[in-house]
Amino acid sequence: MAISISHWHFLTHLGIWGSLAIFVIFIVAYTPIIWHTLKMGNIYWSFFHLVGSANFWFYLLLTLALILLPAWIAKVLQWTYFPRNWQILRERERYNLSDDTCLPNGKDRVGHEMKPIA
């Protein structure tokens, strides 16, 4: 989600951090119910022991990076080699380029034909 967001607003933060807080509250509240219902032994503090481990955080970040890597690569390739019109306009605004600002061969930095936008 954070890859696609260009502006972070209050509702964005509320959605992300709120869902994370609800998840933690759910785990803390749900673990004793499972323990009591299934008679699985004392697993109430297992979540806290798990979160206290350095291996947990390493593998969590590694998993997130590996999951997001294909989406990030696809986005970079699309942005670089197949930009949409609004992406071209955003880049022109960011670098203060006019319609006729291009390389001597009439192409932009990645080789796309630069045409005036009507």
Backbone as JSON Lines, residues from 0, in Angstrom:
{"i":0,"aa":"M","n":[0.82,-1.19,0.0],"ca":[0.0,0.0,0.0],"c":[0.87,1.26,0.0]}
{"i":1,"aa":"A","n":[1.91,1.23,0.79],"ca":[2.75,2.42,0.91],"c":[3.5,2.72,-0.38]}
{"i":2,"aa":"I","n":[3.69,1.72,-1.23],"ca":[4.37,1.95,-2.5],"c":[3.53,2.85,-3.4]}
{"i":3,"aa":"S","n":[2.22,2.7,-3.36],"ca":[1.33,3.42,-4.27],"c":[0.9,4.78,-3.74]}
{"i":4,"aa":"I","n":[1.16,5.09,-2.49],"ca":[0.68,6.33,-1.9],"c":[1.68,7.45,-2.17]}
{"i":5,"aa":"S","n":[1.2,8.55,-2.73],"ca":[2.09,9.68,-2.98],"c":[1.93,10.75,-1.9]}
{"i":6,"aa":"H","n":[0.8,10.78,-1.21],"ca":[0.58,11.75,-0.14],"c":[0.05,11.0,1.08]}
{"i":7,"aa":"W","n":[0.7,11.21,2.21],"ca":[0.28,10.58,3.45],"c":[-0.6,11.55,4.22]}
{"i":8,"aa":"H","n":[-1.85,11.18,4.44],"ca":[-2.81,11.99,5.16],"c":[-3.16,11.32,6.49]}
{"i":9,"aa":"F","n":[-3.97,12.01,7.26],"ca":[-4.4,11.49,8.55],"c":[-5.1,10.14,8.41]}
{"i":10,"aa":"L","n":[-5.98,10.02,7.42],"ca":[-6.72,8.77,7.25],"c":[-5.81,7.63,6.83]}
{"i":11,"aa":"T","n":[-4.77,7.93,6.08],"ca":[-3.8,6.89,5.7],"c":[-3.11,6.35,6.95]}
{"i":12,"aa":"H","n":[-2.62,7.26,7.77],"ca":[-1.98,6.83,9.01],"c":[-2.96,6.09,9.91]}
{"i":13,"aa":"L","n":[-4.17,6.57,10.01],"ca":[-5.18,5.92,10.83],"c":[-5.45,4.5,10.34]}
{"i":14,"aa":"G","n":[-5.55,4.33,9.04],"ca":[-5.8,3.0,8.49],"c":[-4.66,2.03,8.73]}
{"i":15,"aa":"I","n":[-3.43,2.47,8.5],"ca":[-2.28,1.58,8.65],"c":[-2.01,1.27,10.12]}
{"i":16,"aa":"W","n":[-1.86,2.31,10.93],"ca":[-1.53,2.09,12.34],"c":[-2.72,1.51,13.11]}
{"i":17,"aa":"G","n":[-3.94,1.87,12.71],"ca":[-5.13,1.31,13.35],"c":[-5.26,-0.19,13.09]}
{"i":18,"aa":"S","n":[-5.01,-0.61,11.86],"ca":[-5.09,-2.04,11.56],"c":[-3.99,-2.81,12.29]}
{"i":19,"aa":"L","n":[-2.82,-2.23,12.43],"ca":[-1.76,-2.88,13.18],"c":[-2.14,-3.01,14.66]}
{"i":20,"aa":"A","n":[-2.7,-1.95,15.23],"ca":[-3.12,-2.0,16.64],"c":[-4.25,-3.01,16.83]}
{"i":21,"aa":"I","n":[-5.19,-3.06,15.93],"ca":[-6.29,-4.02,16.04],"c":[-5.75,-5.45,15.96]}
{"i":22,"aa":"F","n":[-4.75,-5.68,15.11],"ca":[-4.14,-7.01,15.02],"c":[-3.5,-7.42,16.34]}
{"i":23,"aa":"V","n":[-2.74,-6.52,16.95],"ca":[-2.08,-6.84,18.22],"c":[-3.13,-7.09,19.31]}
{"i":24,"aa":"I","n":[-4.15,-6.26,19.37],"ca":[-5.22,-6.45,20.36],"c":[-5.92,-7.78,20.13]}
{"i":25,"aa":"F","n":[-6.15,-8.13,18.87],"ca":[-6.79,-9.4,18.55],"c":[-5.94,-10.57,19.03]}
{"i":26,"aa":"I","n":[-4.65,-10.53,18.76],"ca":[-3.77,-11.62,19.18],"c":[-3.76,-11.75,20.7]}
{"i":27,"aa":"V","n":[-3.65,-10.61,21.39],"ca":[-3.61,-10.64,22.86],"c":[-4.93,-11.17,23.42]}
{"i":28,"aa":"A","n":[-6.05,-10.81,22.81],"ca":[-7.35,-11.24,23.32],"c":[-7.69,-12.67,22.89]}
{"i":29,"aa":"Y","n":[-7.27,-13.09,21.71],"ca":[-7.67,-14.37,21.16],"c":[-6.84,-15.53,21.71]}
{"i":30,"aa":"T","n":[-5.57,-15.28,22.05],"ca":[-4.7,-16.35,22.54],"c":[-5.26,-17.04,23.78]}
{"i":31,"aa":"P","n":[-5.76,-16.34,24.81],"ca":[-6.31,-17.07,25.97],"c":[-7.56,-17.87,25.63]}
{"i":32,"aa":"I","n":[-8.33,-17.42,24.66],"ca":[-9.54,-18.16,24.28],"c":[-9.14,-19.51,23.68]}
{"i":33,"aa":"I","n":[-8.16,-19.51,22.79],"ca":[-7.68,-20.76,22.2],"c":[-7.08,-21.66,23.28]}
{"i":34,"aa":"W","n":[-6.29,-21.06,24.16],"ca":[-5.66,-21.84,25.23],"c":[-6.71,-22.51,26.1]}
{"i":35,"aa":"H","n":[-7.73,-21.77,26.46],"ca":[-8.76,-22.31,27.35],"c":[-9.64,-23.34,26.62]}
{"i":36,"aa":"T","n":[-9.99,-23.08,25.39],"ca":[-10.89,-23.95,24.65],"c":[-10.23,-25.27,24.25]}
{"i":37,"aa":"L","n":[-9.03,-25.2,23.73],"ca":[-8.37,-26.4,23.21],"c":[-7.47,-27.1,24.22]}
{"i":38,"aa":"K","n":[-7.33,-26.51,25.38],"ca":[-6.46,-27.08,26.43],"c":[-5.08,-27.42,25.87]}
{"i":39,"aa":"M","n":[-4.49,-26.46,25.2],"ca":[-3.21,-26.67,24.52],"c":[-2.02,-26.38,25.42]}
{"i":40,"aa":"G","n":[-2.2,-26.1,26.63],"ca":[-1.09,-25.73,27.49],"c":[-1.02,-24.22,27.62]}
{"i":41,"aa":"N","n":[-0.04,-23.76,28.31],"ca":[0.06,-22.32,28.56],"c":[0.76,-21.63,27.39]}
{"i":42,"aa":"I","n":[-0.02,-21.21,26.41],"ca":[0.54,-20.49,25.27],"c":[0.17,-19.01,25.31]}
{"i":43,"aa":"Y","n":[-0.35,-18.55,26.45],"ca":[-0.79,-17.15,26.52],"c":[0.34,-16.18,26.23]}
{"i":44,"aa":"W","n":[1.53,-16.44,26.75],"ca":[2.63,-15.5,26.57],"c":[3.48,-15.82,25.34]}
{"i":45,"aa":"S","n":[3.07,-16.77,24.53],"ca":[3.88,-17.17,23.38],"c":[4.06,-16.02,22.39]}
{"i":46,"aa":"F","n":[3.03,-15.22,22.19],"ca":[3.14,-14.08,21.27],"c":[4.19,-13.1,21.77]}
{"i":47,"aa":"F","n":[4.21,-12.84,23.04],"ca":[5.17,-11.89,23.59],"c":[6.6,-12.43,23.53]}
{"i":48,"aa":"H","n":[6.75,-13.73,23.74],"ca":[8.07,-14.35,23.6],"c":[8.53,-14.32,22.15]}
{"i":49,"aa":"L","n":[7.61,-14.56,21.25],"ca":[7.93,-14.54,19.82],"c":[8.38,-13.16,19.38]}
{"i":50,"aa":"V","n":[7.65,-12.13,19.77],"ca":[7.97,-10.75,19.38],"c":[9.26,-10.29,20.03]}
{"i":51,"aa":"G","n":[9.63,-10.87,21.15],"ca":[10.87,-10.5,21.83],"c":[12.11,-11.11,21.21]}
{"i":52,"aa":"S","n":[11.93,-11.96,20.22],"ca":[13.06,-12.65,19.59],"c":[13.59,-11.85,18.4]}
{"i":53,"aa":"A","n":[14.9,-11.79,18.28],"ca":[15.51,-11.08,17.14],"c":[15.26,-11.84,15.84]}
{"i":54,"aa":"N","n":[15.21,-13.17,15.92],"ca":[14.93,-13.96,14.7],"c":[13.56,-13.63,14.13]}
{"i":55,"aa":"F","n":[12.58,-13.42,14.98],"ca":[11.24,-13.06,14.5],"c":[11.28,-11.8,13.66]}
{"i":56,"aa":"W","n":[11.93,-10.77,14.16],"ca":[11.97,-9.49,13.45],"c":[12.79,-9.59,12.17]}
{"i":57,"aa":"F","n":[13.89,-10.36,12.2],"ca":[14.69,-10.54,11.0],"c":[13.88,-11.23,9.91]}
{"i":58,"aa":"Y","n":[13.23,-12.35,10.25],"ca":[12.46,-13.08,9.25],"c":[11.2,-12.33,8.84]}
{"i":59,"aa":"L","n":[10.64,-11.56,9.71],"ca":[9.48,-10.74,9.34],"c":[9.88,-9.71,8.29]}
{"i":60,"aa":"L","n":[10.97,-8.99,8.52],"ca":[11.43,-7.99,7.56],"c":[11.9,-8.64,6.26]}
{"i":61,"aa":"L","n":[12.56,-9.79,6.35],"ca":[12.98,-10.5,5.15],"c":[11.78,-10.95,4.32]}
{"i":62,"aa":"T","n":[10.77,-11.48,4.99],"ca":[9.56,-11.91,4.29],"c":[8.86,-10.74,3.62]}
{"i":63,"aa":"L","n":[8.73,-9.63,4.33],"ca":[8.09,-8.45,3.74],"c":[8.87,-7.94,2.53]}
{"i":64,"aa":"A","n":[10.2,-7.91,2.64],"ca":[11.02,-7.45,1.52],"c":[10.86,-8.37,0.31]}
{"i":65,"aa":"L","n":[10.86,-9.67,0.54],"ca":[10.73,-10.61,-0.58],"c":[9.33,-10.57,-1.19]}
{"i":66,"aa":"I","n":[8.32,-10.3,-0.37],"ca":[6.96,-10.21,-0.9],"c":[6.79,-8.94,-1.73]}
{"i":67,"aa":"L","n":[7.37,-7.84,-1.27],"ca":[7.19,-6.56,-1.96],"c":[8.13,-6.38,-3.15]}
{"i":68,"aa":"L","n":[9.19,-7.16,-3.23],"ca":[10.18,-7.0,-4.29],"c":[9.6,-7.14,-5.7]}
{"i":69,"aa":"P","n":[8.79,-8.16,-6.01],"ca":[8.22,-8.23,-7.37],"c":[7.34,-7.03,-7.72]}
{"i":70,"aa":"A","n":[6.54,-6.57,-6.79],"ca":[5.68,-5.41,-7.05],"c":[6.52,-4.16,-7.28]}
{"i":71,"aa":"W","n":[7.58,-4.0,-6.49],"ca":[8.44,-2.84,-6.64],"c":[9.19,-2.88,-7.98]}
{"i":72,"aa":"I","n":[9.69,-4.04,-8.36],"ca":[10.39,-4.17,-9.64],"c":[9.44,-3.89,-10.79]}
{"i":73,"aa":"A","n":[8.22,-4.43,-10.73],"ca":[7.24,-4.18,-11.78],"c":[6.91,-2.7,-11.88]}
{"i":74,"aa":"K","n":[6.79,-2.03,-10.73],"ca":[6.48,-0.6,-10.75],"c":[7.62,0.21,-11.35]}
{"i":75,"aa":"V","n":[8.85,-0.12,-10.99],"ca":[10.0,0.6,-11.53],"c":[10.13,0.38,-13.03]}
{"i":76,"aa":"L","n":[9.95,-0.86,-13.48],"ca":[10.03,-1.13,-14.92],"c":[8.92,-0.42,-15.68]}
{"i":77,"aa":"Q","n":[7.7,-0.44,-15.14],"ca":[6.59,0.25,-15.8],"c":[6.85,1.75,-15.85]}
{"i":78,"aa":"W","n":[7.3,2.32,-14.76],"ca":[7.54,3.76,-14.68],"c":[8.67,4.16,-15.63]}
{"i":79,"aa":"T","n":[9.71,3.34,-15.73],"ca":[10.87,3.7,-16.54],"c":[10.65,3.47,-18.02]}
{"i":80,"aa":"Y","n":[10.08,2.33,-18.4],"ca":[9.99,1.98,-19.81],"c":[8.62,2.17,-20.44]}
{"i":81,"aa":"F","n":[7.57,2.2,-19.66],"ca":[6.22,2.37,-20.18],"c":[5.44,3.38,-19.35]}
{"i":82,"aa":"P","n":[5.94,4.62,-19.25],"ca":[5.27,5.59,-18.37],"c":[3.9,6.0,-18.92]}
{"i":83,"aa":"R","n":[3.0,6.23,-18.0],"ca":[1.69,6.75,-18.38],"c":[1.79,8.26,-18.56]}
{"i":84,"aa":"N","n":[0.78,8.85,-19.16],"ca":[0.83,10.29,-19.43],"c":[1.0,11.11,-18.16]}
{"i":85,"aa":"W","n":[0.27,10.74,-17.1],"ca":[0.38,11.51,-15.87],"c":[1.76,11.37,-15.24]}
{"i":86,"aa":"Q","n":[2.42,10.23,-15.45],"ca":[3.77,10.06,-14.92],"c":[4.77,10.94,-15.68]}
{"i":87,"aa":"I","n":[4.57,11.06,-16.98],"ca":[5.44,11.93,-17.77],"c":[5.24,13.38,-17.35]}
{"i":88,"aa":"L","n":[3.99,13.78,-17.16],"ca":[3.71,15.15,-16.72],"c":[4.31,15.42,-15.34]}
{"i":89,"aa":"R","n":[4.19,14.46,-14.42],"ca":[4.75,14.63,-13.09],"c":[6.27,14.79,-13.15]}
{"i":90,"aa":"E","n":[6.93,14.02,-14.01],"ca":[8.38,14.14,-14.15],"c":[8.77,15.47,-14.76]}
{"i":91,"aa":"R","n":[8.01,15.92,-15.73],"ca":[8.3,17.23,-16.33],"c":[8.14,18.34,-15.31]}
{"i":92,"aa":"E","n":[7.13,18.26,-14.47],"ca":[6.95,19.27,-13.42],"c":[8.05,19.19,-12.38]}
{"i":93,"aa":"R","n":[8.43,17.99,-12.0],"ca":[9.46,17.82,-10.98],"c":[10.79,18.41,-11.41]}
{"i":94,"aa":"Y","n":[11.15,18.23,-12.69],"ca":[12.44,18.71,-13.17],"c":[12.34,20.01,-13.96]}
{"i":95,"aa":"N","n":[11.17,20.66,-13.9],"ca":[10.94,21.94,-14.59],"c":[11.3,21.86,-16.07]}
{"i":96,"aa":"L","n":[10.78,20.84,-16.73],"ca":[11.03,20.66,-18.16],"c":[9.85,21.19,-18.95]}
{"i":97,"aa":"S","n":[10.13,21.81,-20.06],"ca":[9.05,22.24,-20.96],"c":[8.83,21.14,-21.99]}
{"i":98,"aa":"D","n":[7.87,21.33,-22.88],"ca":[7.57,20.31,-23.88],"c":[8.74,20.08,-24.83]}
{"i":99,"aa":"D","n":[9.55,21.1,-25.07],"ca":[10.64,20.96,-26.02],"c":[11.98,20.6,-25.36]}
{"i":100,"aa":"T","n":[11.95,20.37,-24.04],"ca":[13.18,20.0,-23.35],"c":[13.4,18.5,-23.5]}
{"i":101,"aa":"C","n":[14.37,18.14,-24.29],"ca":[14.69,16.74,-24.49],"c":[16.12,16.65,-25.0]}
{"i":102,"aa":"L","n":[16.55,15.46,-25.24],"ca":[17.89,15.26,-25.77],"c":[17.94,15.71,-27.23]}
{"i":103,"aa":"P","n":[19.14,15.9,-27.79],"ca":[19.22,16.35,-29.18],"c":[18.52,15.44,-30.18]}
{"i":104,"aa":"N","n":[18.36,14.17,-29.86],"ca":[17.69,13.26,-30.8],"c":[16.17,13.31,-30.67]}
{"i":105,"aa":"G","n":[15.63,14.2,-29.8],"ca":[14.18,14.35,-29.66],"c":[13.55,13.35,-28.7]}
{"i":106,"aa":"K","n":[14.39,12.68,-27.9],"ca":[13.87,11.69,-26.97],"c":[14.21,12.11,-25.55]}
{"i":107,"aa":"D","n":[13.47,11.55,-24.59],"ca":[13.74,11.85,-23.19],"c":[14.86,10.95,-22.68]}
{"i":108,"aa":"R","n":[15.08,10.95,-21.36],"ca":[16.24,10.26,-20.79],"c":[16.21,8.74,-20.95]}
{"i":109,"aa":"V","n":[15.03,8.14,-21.17],"ca":[14.97,6.7,-21.35],"c":[14.67,6.29,-22.79]}
{"i":110,"aa":"G","n":[14.67,7.24,-23.69],"ca":[14.51,6.93,-25.09],"c":[13.1,7.04,-25.65]}
{"i":111,"aa":"H","n":[12.16,7.59,-24.88],"ca":[10.81,7.79,-25.38],"c":[10.75,9.04,-26.25]}
{"i":112,"aa":"E","n":[9.92,8.96,-27.26],"ca":[9.72,10.1,-28.14],"c":[9.03,11.21,-27.36]}
{"i":113,"aa":"M","n":[9.59,12.41,-27.41],"ca":[8.99,13.54,-26.7],"c":[8.07,14.29,-27.66]}
{"i":114,"aa":"K","n":[6.79,14.27,-27.36],"ca":[5.8,14.96,-28.19],"c":[5.14,16.02,-27.36]}
{"i":115,"aa":"P","n":[4.79,17.14,-27.93],"ca":[4.06,18.15,-27.16],"c":[2.72,17.6,-26.71]}
{"i":116,"aa":"I","n":[2.35,17.91,-25.49],"ca":[1.07,17.45,-24.94],"c":[0.03,18.53,-25.21]}
{"i":117,"aa":"A","n":[-1.03,18.13,-25.9],"ca":[-2.06,19.09,-26.28],"c":[-3.11,19.2,-25.21]}
